[in-house]
């Protein structure tokens, strides 16, 4: 097994919610992936608000999904 030393700032340590100084590679990937997911979700919510999509009802969302599926079927 190889050992790899990685240095990060105190702010990054807090941002990623790290609790210990030694992690396996799989743990590091999991931590980074979770943070990226949170950032992408935040951007998606902001974009939805900007476009007015956050105000859609479930019925409106269902209708949009149906329309996209119908369109996809007719394009083939």
N, C-alpha and C positions, 0 to 999 in steps of 0.2 A: 504494500500500500504506500502511496505517495502522500506527502503532506504539503499543502499549499498555504502560504500565509497571505492574507489579504488585509489591507488597512482601509478603514472607513472612518469618516468623521463622526463625532459625537452626535451631530444632528441626524446623520444617516442611520446610526445605531438606534436612535429613538424613533425615527420615521418608520423603520422596518420592524419595530417592536421586538428587537432582539433582547433576549434575557440571559444568554450565556456567550462566552467568548470562543467556544469551540463548537463547530457545527459540521455535520457531514455535508458532502456536496449535494446530496438529495435535499437536505434541509435548507441549504442556501437557495437552491432552485425554487423550492416551495415558498419560501419567504419572499423572494423577488417576484415570483408569479402572482402571489396574492396581492402584493402592492401594485403591480401593473394592472391587475384586474380592477382594483379599487379606483385607480386613476382613469382607466378607460370607462368605467361605469359613471364616474363623476362627469367626464366629458360628454358622455351620451345623455345624461340627464340635463346638462347645460344646453346641449344642442336641441334636445326635445323642447325645452322651454323657449329657446330662441325661435324655433319654427312653429310654435303653438301646438306641438304634438302632445305635450304633457296635459293638455286640457281635454283630450279625446276620451270619450266614454268607452267602456268595454265593447259596447255594441258597434260603435264607429270603428274600433280597431278590428273587430271580427269582420265587418264589411270590407275594410281595406284588404285584409288577408284573403278573403274570398275573391275579391277583384283581381288581386295579383295572381292567385292560383288559376283563375279562368284565363287571364291573359297569357300565362305561361303555357297552358294547354293549347291555346289557339295559335301560338307562335311556332309550334313544331309542325 
